[in-house]
Amino acid sequence: MTLGFNDRIETLKNIFTNVSKRKSIRYGLPFIIFMIGGSFGLREWTQIRYQFSKVKGVTKEEAEKMGLHREKKVTLEDAFDEIKKLDIDNWENKRGPRPWEENLQQNKK
């Protein structure tokens, strides 16, 4: 006796529902897929890391040839002295324009 098309679909549906009720399939299979997929993903990330670690930076002379000039050297002490000179007690809150508003306040000035 051969099964009809509808009977085969019902059989496959019953098998799927029975298998999907098992906790090892519902929770274990996604975990295993995540672990195996994660290992492949980590391999790609580490490959990118090592690939770009071989890239060297630009020296000061090369930067000057390209037109990048740094006139003054900034130190932490100099930046702190500039911040100490600022008057932080007297300030005015200025509202910036919103994306949906036109720049009316800026145009008035």
MDTraj code that builds the backbone (N, CA, C; nanometers):
import mdtraj as md
import numpy as np

residues = "MET THR LEU GLY PHE ASN ASP ARG ILE GLU THR LEU LYS ASN ILE PHE THR ASN VAL SER LYS ARG LYS SER ILE ARG TYR GLY LEU PRO PHE ILE ILE PHE MET ILE GLY GLY SER PHE GLY LEU ARG GLU TRP THR GLN ILE ARG TYR GLN PHE SER LYS VAL LYS GLY VAL THR LYS GLU GLU ALA GLU LYS MET GLY LEU HIS ARG GLU LYS LYS VAL THR LEU GLU ASP ALA PHE ASP GLU ILE LYS LYS LEU ASP ILE ASP ASN TRP GLU ASN LYS ARG GLY PRO ARG PRO TRP GLU GLU ASN LEU GLN GLN ASN LYS LYS".split()
xyz = np.array([
    [0.0851, -0.1160, 0.0000],
    [0.0000, 0.0000, 0.0000],
    [0.0901, 0.1229, 0.0000],
    [0.0691, 0.2105, -0.0928],
    [0.1509, 0.3307, -0.1040],
    [0.0780, 0.4481, -0.0402],
    [0.1598, 0.5383, 0.0127],
    [0.1029, 0.6563, 0.0756],
    [0.0807, 0.7642, -0.0286],
    [-0.0265, 0.8392, -0.0124],
    [-0.0540, 0.9499, -0.1028],
    [0.0282, 1.0725, -0.0625],
    [0.0168, 1.1735, -0.1408],
    [0.0930, 1.2962, -0.1165],
    [0.0535, 1.3594, 0.0171],
    [-0.0755, 1.3668, 0.0445],
    [-0.1216, 1.4259, 0.1698],
    [-0.0778, 1.3431, 0.2905],
    [-0.0760, 1.2100, 0.2744],
    [-0.0316, 1.1242, 0.3834],
    [0.1168, 1.1448, 0.4120],
    [0.1954, 1.1633, 0.3088],
    [0.3384, 1.1885, 0.3284],
    [0.3616, 1.3219, 0.4000],
    [0.2839, 1.4231, 0.3630],
    [0.2965, 1.5524, 0.4291],
    [0.2588, 1.5405, 0.5763],
    [0.1518, 1.4671, 0.6073],
    [0.1106, 1.4476, 0.7469],
    [0.2174, 1.3725, 0.8252],
    [0.2798, 1.2738, 0.7633],
    [0.3850, 1.1975, 0.8292],
    [0.5046, 1.2877, 0.8600],
    [0.5448, 1.3692, 0.7633],
    [0.6561, 1.4612, 0.7857],
    [0.6218, 1.5657, 0.8921],
    [0.4964, 1.6115, 0.8935],
    [0.4540, 1.7081, 0.9938],
    [0.4589, 1.6463, 1.1335],
    [0.4160, 1.5217, 1.1466],
    [0.4203, 1.4528, 1.2765],
    [0.5646, 1.4316, 1.3231],
    [0.6509, 1.3945, 1.2317],
    [0.7924, 1.3754, 1.2668],
    [0.8523, 1.5077, 1.3126],
    [0.8215, 1.6154, 1.2410],
    [0.8757, 1.7467, 1.2767],
    [0.8262, 1.7912, 1.4145],
    [0.6982, 1.7723, 1.4435],
    [0.6470, 1.8147, 1.5743],
    [0.7066, 1.7309, 1.6866],
    [0.7263, 1.6008, 1.6631],
    [0.7866, 1.5163, 1.7663],
    [0.9320, 1.5539, 1.7913],
    [1.0042, 1.5840, 1.6862],
    [1.1454, 1.6207, 1.7015],
    [1.1578, 1.7580, 1.7657],
    [1.0698, 1.8512, 1.7288],
    [1.0800, 1.9866, 1.7817],
    [1.0418, 1.9944, 1.9291],
    [0.9749, 1.8938, 1.9821],
    [0.9390, 1.8925, 2.1237],
    [1.0556, 1.8512, 2.2122],
    [1.1569, 1.7900, 2.1569],
    [1.2712, 1.7451, 2.2364],
    [1.3561, 1.8644, 2.2781],
    [1.3935, 1.8679, 2.4059],
    [1.4720, 1.9794, 2.4561],
    [1.6125, 1.9796, 2.3974],
    [1.6657, 1.8608, 2.3713],
    [1.8009, 1.8565, 2.3162],
    [1.8061, 1.9185, 2.1772],
    [1.6985, 1.9082, 2.1026],
    [1.6940, 1.9679, 1.9694],
    [1.6627, 2.1173, 1.9800],
    [1.5671, 2.1538, 2.0665],
    [1.5258, 2.2940, 2.0778],
    [1.6356, 2.3826, 2.1330],
    [1.7118, 2.3334, 2.2306],
    [1.8133, 2.4164, 2.2943],
    [1.9548, 2.3770, 2.2555],
    [1.9785, 2.2509, 2.2332],
    [2.1137, 2.2046, 2.2035],
    [2.1587, 2.2366, 2.0626],
    [2.0724, 2.2182, 1.9662],
    [2.1092, 2.2418, 1.8265],
    [2.1432, 2.3887, 1.8002],
    [2.0638, 2.4856, 1.8472],
    [2.1053, 2.6248, 1.8271],
    [2.2367, 2.6580, 1.8983],
    [2.2594, 2.5980, 2.0144],
    [2.3843, 2.6213, 2.0868],
    [2.5036, 2.5685, 2.0074],
    [2.4913, 2.4494, 1.9548],
    [2.5999, 2.3906, 1.8766],
    [2.6256, 2.4731, 1.7509],
    [2.5191, 2.5165, 1.6844],
    [2.5350, 2.5994, 1.5644],
    [2.6033, 2.7310, 1.6001],
    [2.5647, 2.7899, 1.7136],
    [2.6261, 2.9148, 1.7588],
    [2.7742, 2.8955, 1.7892],
    [2.8110, 2.7867, 1.8527],
    [2.9507, 2.7620, 1.8877],
    [3.0355, 2.7393, 1.7622],
    [2.9861, 2.6612, 1.6703],
    [3.0621, 2.6334, 1.5485],
    [3.0696, 2.7602, 1.4620],
    [2.9582, 2.8315, 1.4478],
    [2.9592, 2.9563, 1.3716],
    [3.0476, 3.0610, 1.4367],
    [3.0499, 3.0639, 1.5699],
    [3.1350, 3.1580, 1.6412],
    [3.2820, 3.1317, 1.6188],
    [3.3183, 3.0050, 1.6123],
    [3.4599, 2.9737, 1.5892],
    [3.5034, 3.0198, 1.4505],
    [3.4163, 3.0044, 1.3514],
    [3.4500, 3.0536, 1.2178],
    [3.4554, 3.2060, 1.2162],
    [3.3629, 3.2712, 1.2876],
    [3.3642, 3.4172, 1.2951],
    [3.4893, 3.4697, 1.3633],
    [3.5300, 3.4057, 1.4724],
    [3.6518, 3.4478, 1.5417],
    [3.7748, 3.4294, 1.4546],
    [3.7748, 3.3253, 1.3749],
    [3.8876, 3.3036, 1.2854],
    [3.9010, 3.4197, 1.1876],
    [3.7870, 3.4661, 1.1346],
    [3.7910, 3.5778, 1.0411],
    [3.8370, 3.7062, 1.1101],
    [3.7889, 3.7315, 1.2322],
    [3.8289, 3.8517, 1.3049],
    [3.9772, 3.8509, 1.3369],
    [4.0289, 3.7379, 1.3800],
    [4.1725, 3.7339, 1.4117],
    [4.2555, 3.7465, 1.2849],
    [4.2069, 3.6941, 1.1750],
    [4.2791, 3.7083, 1.0490],
    [4.2867, 3.8551, 1.0089],
    [4.1789, 3.9292, 1.0270],
    [4.1799, 4.0724, 0.9969],
    [4.2768, 4.1446, 1.0890],
    [4.2782, 4.1067, 1.2166],
    [4.3676, 4.1725, 1.3119],
    [4.5128, 4.1550, 1.2714],
    [4.5515, 4.0330, 1.2372],
    [4.6904, 4.0090, 1.1993],
    [4.7231, 4.0701, 1.0635],
    [4.6250, 4.0769, 0.9757],
    [4.6472, 4.1370, 0.8447],
    [4.6781, 4.2856, 0.8584],
    [4.6050, 4.3564, 0.9440],
    [4.6264, 4.4995, 0.9581],
    [4.7352, 4.5336, 1.0577],
    [4.7832, 4.4373, 1.1349],
    [4.8948, 4.4674, 1.2243],
    [5.0244, 4.4833, 1.1451],
    [5.0282, 4.4320, 1.0239],
    [5.1464, 4.4458, 0.9393],
    [5.1555, 4.5846, 0.8772],
    [5.0452, 4.6587, 0.8768],
    [5.0433, 4.7923, 0.8186],
    [5.1129, 4.8865, 0.9158],
    [5.2106, 4.9570, 0.8670],
    [5.2879, 5.0485, 0.9505],
    [5.2319, 5.1893, 0.9384],
    [5.2576, 5.2714, 1.0379],
    [5.2126, 5.4092, 1.0375],
    [5.2997, 5.4953, 0.9483],
    [5.2632, 5.6197, 0.9373],
    [5.3351, 5.7151, 0.8544],
    [5.4349, 5.7879, 0.9427],
    [5.5575, 5.8020, 0.8944],
    [5.6583, 5.8757, 0.9699],
    [5.6322, 6.0257, 0.9578],
    [5.6991, 6.1037, 1.0421],
    [5.6796, 6.2479, 1.0418],
    [5.7239, 6.3096, 0.9096],
    [5.8319, 6.2586, 0.8536],
    [5.8809, 6.3117, 0.7266],
    [5.7819, 6.2838, 0.6131],
    [5.7277, 6.1629, 0.6107],
    [5.6301, 6.1290, 0.5073],
    [5.5042, 6.2133, 0.5210],
    [5.4630, 6.2407, 0.6451],
    [5.3446, 6.3231, 0.6674],
    [5.3686, 6.4650, 0.6187],
    [5.4893, 6.5169, 0.6413],
    [5.5194, 6.6524, 0.5935],
    [5.5243, 6.6575, 0.4419],
    [5.5694, 6.5500, 0.3774],
    [5.5697, 6.5455, 0.2315],
    [5.4273, 6.5469, 0.1765],
    [5.3343, 6.4861, 0.2514],
    [5.1949, 6.4829, 0.2082],
    [5.1212, 6.6121, 0.2386],
    [5.1853, 6.7003, 0.3127],
    [5.1217, 6.8276, 0.3433],
    [5.0579, 6.8329, 0.4804],
    [5.0843, 6.7368, 0.5655],
    [5.0303, 6.7363, 0.7006],
    [5.1363, 6.7920, 0.7947],
    [5.1185, 6.9153, 0.8362],
    [5.2162, 6.9797, 0.9234],
    [5.1555, 7.0000, 1.0611],
    [5.2286, 6.9628, 1.1616],
    [5.1891, 6.9905, 1.2994],
    [5.2849, 7.0961, 1.3518],
    [5.2334, 7.2180, 1.3686],
    [5.3202, 7.3268, 1.4067],
    [5.3619, 7.3222, 1.5524],
    [5.2685, 7.2875, 1.6416],
    [5.3063, 7.2872, 1.7822],
    [5.2773, 7.1505, 1.8425],
    [5.3574, 7.1169, 1.9400],
    [5.3357, 6.9914, 2.0109],
    [5.2437, 7.0182, 2.1289],
    [5.1454, 6.9357, 2.1453],
    [5.0484, 6.9522, 2.2523],
    [5.0862, 6.8585, 2.3657],
    [5.1005, 6.9164, 2.4834],
    [5.1274, 6.8352, 2.6018],
    [5.0090, 6.8461, 2.6954],
    [5.0053, 6.7579, 2.7906],
    [4.8955, 6.7558, 2.8861],
    [4.8964, 6.8819, 2.9720],
    [5.0125, 6.9276, 3.0078],
    [5.0226, 7.0467, 3.0913],
    [4.9731, 7.1711, 3.0175],
    [5.0071, 7.1834, 2.8871],
    [4.9607, 7.2969, 2.8091],
    [4.8092, 7.2962, 2.7941],
    [4.7525, 7.1799, 2.7692],
    [4.6078, 7.1694, 2.7565],
    [4.5405, 7.2042, 2.8884],
    [4.5981, 7.1621, 3.0002],
    [4.5424, 7.1932, 3.1316],
    [4.5492, 7.3428, 3.1591],
    [4.6574, 7.4073, 3.1207],
    [4.6691, 7.5519, 3.1410],
    [4.5641, 7.6281, 3.0591],
    [4.5362, 7.5837, 2.9378],
    [4.4337, 7.6475, 2.8561],
    [4.2965, 7.6299, 2.9187],
    [4.2714, 7.5149, 2.9754],
    [4.1416, 7.4893, 3.0384],
    [4.1271, 7.5725, 3.1650],
    [4.2356, 7.5918, 3.2391],
    [4.2297, 7.6736, 3.3603],
    [4.1978, 7.8188, 3.3278],
    [4.2348, 7.8667, 3.2105],
    [4.2093, 8.0048, 3.1718],
    [4.0631, 8.0283, 3.1361],
    [3.9885, 7.9233, 3.1072],
    [3.8479, 7.9394, 3.0688],
    [3.7651, 7.9843, 3.1881],
    [3.6667, 8.0685, 3.1620],
    [3.5751, 8.1155, 3.2656],
    [3.4531, 8.0240, 3.2656],
    [3.4488, 7.9304, 3.3574],
    [3.3393, 7.8325, 3.3584],
    [3.2229, 7.8767, 3.4460],
    [3.2369, 7.9891, 3.5164],
    [3.1283, 8.0364, 3.6011],
    [3.0292, 8.1229, 3.5244],
    [3.0723, 8.1902, 3.4227],
    [2.9848, 8.2768, 3.3436],
    [2.9737, 8.2209, 3.2028],
    [2.8595, 8.1625, 3.1732],
    [2.8388, 8.1046, 3.0425],
    [2.6937, 8.1224, 3.0026],
    [2.6679, 8.1097, 2.8747],
    [2.5335, 8.1255, 2.8213],
    [2.4956, 7.9972, 2.7470],
    [2.3767, 7.9488, 2.7747],
    [2.3281, 7.8286, 2.7090],
    [2.2731, 7.8659, 2.5725],
    [2.3309, 7.8125, 2.4664],
    [2.2866, 7.8418, 2.3312],
    [2.2229, 7.7174, 2.2720],
    [2.1011, 7.7343, 2.2248],
    [2.0263, 7.6224, 2.1683],
    [2.0633, 7.6061, 2.0214],
    [2.0978, 7.4847, 1.9843],
    [2.1315, 7.4565, 1.8456],
    [2.0064, 7.4326, 1.7635],
    [2.0158, 7.4465, 1.6327],
    [1.8987, 7.4247, 1.5480],
    [1.8646, 7.2765, 1.5401],
    [1.7374, 7.2495, 1.5333],
    [1.6895, 7.1123, 1.5186],
    [1.6844, 7.0780, 1.3701],
    [1.6894, 6.9503, 1.3349],
    [1.6886, 6.9136, 1.1922],
    [1.5620, 6.9578, 1.1191],
    [1.4495, 6.9659, 1.1892],
    [1.3252, 7.0021, 1.1239],
    [1.3014, 7.1538, 1.1231],
    [1.3885, 7.2304, 1.1912],
    [1.3753, 7.3749, 1.1936],
    [1.4722, 7.4387, 1.0937],
    [1.4349, 7.5545, 1.0470],
    [1.5270, 7.6303, 0.9643],
    [1.6195, 7.7076, 1.0569],
    [1.7310, 7.7480, 1.0079],
    [1.8286, 7.8189, 1.0889],
    [1.7900, 7.9669, 1.0998],
    [1.6764, 7.9941, 1.1618],
    [1.6271, 8.1315, 1.1715],
    [1.7109, 8.2125, 1.2683],
    [1.7471, 8.1552, 1.3814],
    [1.8241, 8.2303, 1.4797],
    [1.9635, 8.2617, 1.4265],
    [2.0234, 8.1716, 1.3564],
    [2.1556, 8.1968, 1.3029],
    [2.1504, 8.2999, 1.1909],
    [2.0415, 8.3023, 1.1152],
    [2.0292, 8.3978, 1.0059],
    [2.0028, 8.5387, 1.0587],
    [1.9399, 8.5526, 1.1770],
    [1.9100, 8.6831, 1.2351],
    [2.0377, 8.7538, 1.2781],
    [2.1374, 8.6787, 1.3186],
    [2.2604, 8.7388, 1.3721],
    [2.3484, 8.7913, 1.2668],
])
top = md.Topology()
chain = top.add_chain()
for i, resn in enumerate(residues, 1):
    res = top.add_residue(resn, chain, resSeq=i)
    for name in ("N", "CA", "C"):
        top.add_atom(name, md.element.get_by_symbol(name[0]), res)
traj = md.Trajectory(xyz[None], top)
